[in-house]
Amino acid sequence: MCSATANSRGRCRPPRTSPKCRASSRKASAPSALGFSTSRTVIHKSVDGEVVPGTTATAEELIEIGRAMGRVGYGVFEMASDLNREWNEFDWMGKLSRETGLPVTFAALQSIAKEQPLDEQIERMRAENAKGANIVAQIALRGNGIIMAWRGTVHPFRFRKSWQAIADLSWEEQKAKLLDPMFKARLLSEENDFTGAPQDIMGLLMVVAGGWTMQFEMDADFDYEPGPDASIAARAAAAGVDPAEYAYDLLCRDDAAGFAYLPILNYADGNLDFLEALQDAGDTVNSLSDGGAHCGTICDAASPTFMLQHWVRDRKRGRRIPLERAIKRQCRDTALLYGLEDRGLVAPGYLADLNVIDFERVRLGKPWLAFDLPVAAASGCCRRPTAMSRRSSRER
């Protein structure tokens, strides 16, 4: 709804700019709006490589925006943050919620970019709620991260000299090179060159370029809770080849349309057991499906499908959740958080979009790349359920 303006030292200007932001907040919180969302993570950058303005906004400015929402009387204040301890994010979130009476929600993740472990995030949230705040943690149901492919935004070899030499060629020219054994041998003999790479995410880039124990081979029946034996490192060892060569050959499969999965968030333990208790909690909601963002790495909006397939039906490495709880969390809990109290239930007087699903056939298939954005930019997609029909009810 509004952007903070950074000064020459990278900090936001003080709240003298707030009246404009407050006015924008009130205007944007019209009857059709659900609230305000801001980003405070170094991972989110503009096309020029600059962090988005909200990253360096002061607590005072964020609270002023919340006060404008409070005067409207409804809306959710939503945030994705690196949760650096010196920012004291939970302090201002608690203050904003208590003062305005509005819910505040944040992305709660295991992340190499967050100083605070997930357990600490939940503890800090609950401490503020015990003092009268209404802060809700948005939890992801699986490891979130990057799907890597030759034609995607990210793959393990983008920092090697031979790739950089063909990066601007057409895809057909690139593919011819990639499938050439001599080109492959030359590229694999090279070291990564991180010259010019953004230093604030160097740890992540090093994992992209060689974190073979954290990268997984994707096939048609891929399990999004993979064990160590599914990693590129493990499969390369079983095949008796170097992990980099295995990864290269993997991306070259299916006419150079192979995929590798790198869960950079929510997979520090190598499993999803830590989400079991959070899915029983009343101060969390299922979220973070990434439908519409960073299209060249992952854009699938598949969280509801994954919940049904993995958490309710197919999970092998831990306990599952009952179908009725999954439906409640997906429908009623989400509706209540965003103030949509007239939906989320199948009952007289409620609005509803009714989905009839063949539960046994629900399945996430192998992802693919679609080039259907302006200037033929890539948008990564995942398959939706194989059998679903929708019926909308708008009668009260």
N, C-alpha and C positions, 0 to 999 in steps of 0.2 A: 504494500500500500504506500510506503514511502521509503526512501533510502537515506541513511545517514551520510553526512559528508565528511570525508577524512581530511585532516590537516596534513602538513608536510611531514609530521613525525608518525603518520599512520594511525593516530588516534582520532576519534570522532570529535567534531566540534561540540562544545558544551551545549546544554539545553536551550540556548537562545534560538536554535532552529526548531525547537519542539513545537511551538504554536502551529507551524505549517504541518508538522507530522501529526499533531493532535487533530487538526482539521481533517487531514487525509484519513486518519483512523475513523473519525466519526462518519465521514462520507462513505468510506468503504464498508463500514458496518451497517449497511442498509439491510432491509429485510431479507435480501437474497444471500447475504454473506454469512459465513460460518465463524469468521474470526480473523486473526492476524498470525502470520507465520514469518519467522526470521531464521537466518542461518548464521552460526557463529563457529564455523570450523574452517581450518586452513585448506581442507580438501576442496571446498566449493570456491571456485575462482571464475573470474570473467575470462573472455576469450583473449584478453591481454595479459593473463597470468596474475591479475591482482585479486586479492581476497575480496569477497563481496562486502559492501559497507557495513552490514550488520555485525560482522565479525568483531569490529573494534568499537561498537557502540557502547556507551557508558551505561551503568545500571540506572542512573537517573533518567536518561533518555528512554530506556525501555519501559521504566515504570510510568513515565508521562504518557507513552502510547497506551499502556494498559489503563491508565486513568480515563483517557478519552473513550476507550471501549466500555469502561465501567459506567460512564455517563449515558451511553446508549442503552446499557442494561443487559446485554447478553454478548456471547461470543467466546471463543476459546483462544487463548494466547499460546501459540505453538512454537517450539524451538528445537533446532538441531545444533548441538554445541560440542566442542572438544572438552568442555567441562574442566578447564584448567583450574586448579585450586585457587590461584590468586584472583581469579575472576569472581569467586564467591557466588556462583550462579544460583545455588539453592537459596541463598539469603534473599536476593531480590525477587526470585520467583515466589517465595513464601510471602514476602511483604506485598507484592502485587496482588496475589490471590486473596490475602486477608483483607486488604484495603478495598478491593473492588468487588469481592464476592464471586469473581469469575474463576473457572478452572484454568490451570496452566498445565501444559503437557510438553514432554521432552522426549527425545529419542534416547532410550536406555539400551546401551549396547556394550558387549565386550569389544574393545577397540584398542588397537595399538596407538591411536591418536589421542586417546583420553587418559589423563593422568589418574583419574579415579576409577578403580575397578568397579564392575557392575554391582557387586554387593554393597560397596560404599555409596554408589549412586542411590540405590534403593533405600539404604539406611538414612542418608541425608534427606531424601524425599519424605520418608515417614516421620522423621523428626520435625520437619516443618508442618506436616499435616497434623501432628499431635498438638501443634500450637494454633490450629484453626485454619490452616491453608487447605486448598484443594488442588494438589499437584498429582498428576496422573502420568505414569510411565508408559510410553509406547514401546512395545517389545516386538522384535522380529521373530518369526517362527522358525527361521533356519539361518544358516550362515549367509551373511550378505557380503557381496564382493564383486568380483570381476569375472566375466566370461571372456576368455581370450581367443582371438582368431586372427588370421592374417589380415582380414579386411576390417577387423574391429579397431577400436581406438587403441587398445593395449594388447601386446603379446610379449613373450619373454625376450625376443631378439631385436627389439626396436632400438636398442642402444649399441648395436654392433655396426661396424663400419659398412659392411656389405649391404645390410638392410637400408641404412641411411642413403646409400648410393642409388637405390631403386625406389625409395619411398614416394617419389613424385611421379613415377611412371603410371601408365594405365594398369588396370587390374590384369588384363591379358598379358601384358609385358611382364608384370611382377610374377604372375603365376608361372610363366615360362622359365624365368630365372629360378624361382623357388623349387621347381621340379627338376632342375638341372643338377646332377650329382656333383659336378665341379663347383658350382655355386654353393651348394650345401656344405661341401668340405671346407671351402674357404671361409664361409661365415662361421662355422663351428670352431674353426681354429683361432678366431678372434676373441679378444677380451671386450667386455662392456666398456663403453666410453660414456661416462656420465657428465662430461663437460657441458655446461649450460643447463643441466637438469635442475629443477627447483630444489633447493637445499632443505626446505621445510618439510618435504615429503620424501627425503632420500631413503629413509628406512623402508617405506612402502615400495619404492622403485627397485630397491635391491631384492626384495622378496619377489617382485614381478619378474625380475631378470634372472633369478636363480634359486628361488625358494622351492626346490623340487619336492620337499617333504610336505609342503603346504598346498601344492597344486595337484589337481586330480583329473584323470581322464574321463571325459564325458562320452557316454554311449547312449543308445536308444532307451535303455532301462536304468539310467543313472539314478543312484540313490543319493539324495541331497544331504544325507548324514553318513558320508563315506568313512570307512575305517582306514587305518594306516596302510593296509595292503592295497588300497585303491590309488595311492599317491603315485605320482610320476616317478619319484625316487624308488619306490618299492617295485613298480612294474618294470622299470629299467633294469633294476638288479636282477629280477627274475628272468629277463630277456638277455642279460649279459651285455648290456650296452650302456654307454654314458647317458645320464639323465637328460642332458641337453639334446643329444641326438634323438632320444626317445620322444622328447617334446616336439622337436622339429618334425619328425615323421608323423606324430599324432596330428599336428596342424595341417599336414599335407594330405591326410586321408580324405576320401570322398571328393576328389578333384580339388584339393587344397581348401576344403571347407570344414576341417576338423575343429573341435573346441576343447579348451582346457578350462577348468574351474578353479578360481582362487578365492576362497572365502576369507576376506581380510577382517571381517567383523563377525562376532558371535560364534567363533569356532576355535577359541584359544584352547579349549579342553579336548578338541578332537571329537566331540559329541555334543548333543543338545540336552543333556540331562539337566543342566542348570535352569532350563525353561519350564521344567515340570511344575515346580512350586509357583513360579510366576503366573502360570496359566490358571492356578487356583485362586489367585489374589484378586481382591476387589479394587485395588488401586493401580491396575495395569489394563491396557487394551492391546489387542493384536493390531499390528500396523507395519509400516516400513516395507511396502511391497515394491516401491520404485517404479511405478507405472508412469512414464513420461519424462523421466530425468535421465541424464547421461546415457543417451541412446546407443552410443557405440560400445558400451561395456555391458550393460544389462538394462532392459526395459520390458518387464514382463507382466506386471500386475497380477501375479499368480499366487499371492499369499492365500486367498480363500481356497483355491484348488489344492495347494500344498497342505493346508490344514486338514482337509478332508482325506486326501490320499495318504499322507504320511502320518499325521498325528492321530487320526481316528482309525484308519484301516490297516496301513502297511508297516508301521514302525517296528523294527526288529531289535534295535539296540537299547531299548528302554521301554517304560510304560507308555501306553496310549491314553487318549482322553475320550470320554463318552461323546457320542454324536450330539446329544442334546446340549452339552456344555459348549461344544464347538459352535453350534448354531447360535446360542445365546451370546457368546463372545463376539461373533461376527456381526450379529444383527442388533440385539437390544443394547448391549454394553456400548457399542460404538455410537448408536443413535442417542443414548442418554448423555454421553460425553459432549456431543456437539449440540445439545439442546433440542434434538428432534424427538420430542417426547410422544409424538403422535404416530410413531412407527417403531419397527423392531419386534413387534408381536403380531401373530395372526389372531386377531380378536375383533369383535364388532367395533366400528368407529375408527379403526386404525388404517393408515395408508400402508400399502404393501406392494412390493415387486415379488411375485411368487416364482421361484425357480424349481422346476421338476427335474431332478438329477438321477440318472442311472448310476447309483453309488458304486456298483462293482466295476463300472467301466471308466470312472474318473481317472485321468492319467495325465501327468506332465510328460510330454515327449522330449526328444532332443531339440534344443533351440536352433534357430536359424537366423540369418541376417536378411532383413528386408530393406531395400533401398527406395523408400517411398516418401522421404522428406524432401523439402526444397533443396535444389542443387544436388539431388541424388545422395544426400547424406544417409548414413546407415542408421537403422533403428533395430536393435536386437529384440527378438520376441521369443516367447515360449508358447507351446501349444496349450490350448484351453481344454476343459473337459470334453471328452469325445461324445457325450450324450447329455444335452441339456436343452430344455425349453423354458421360455420365460412368459409369464402372464402378468400384466400390470393391473393392479386394482386401484382406482382413484375414487371409488365411491365410499362415502362415509355412512 
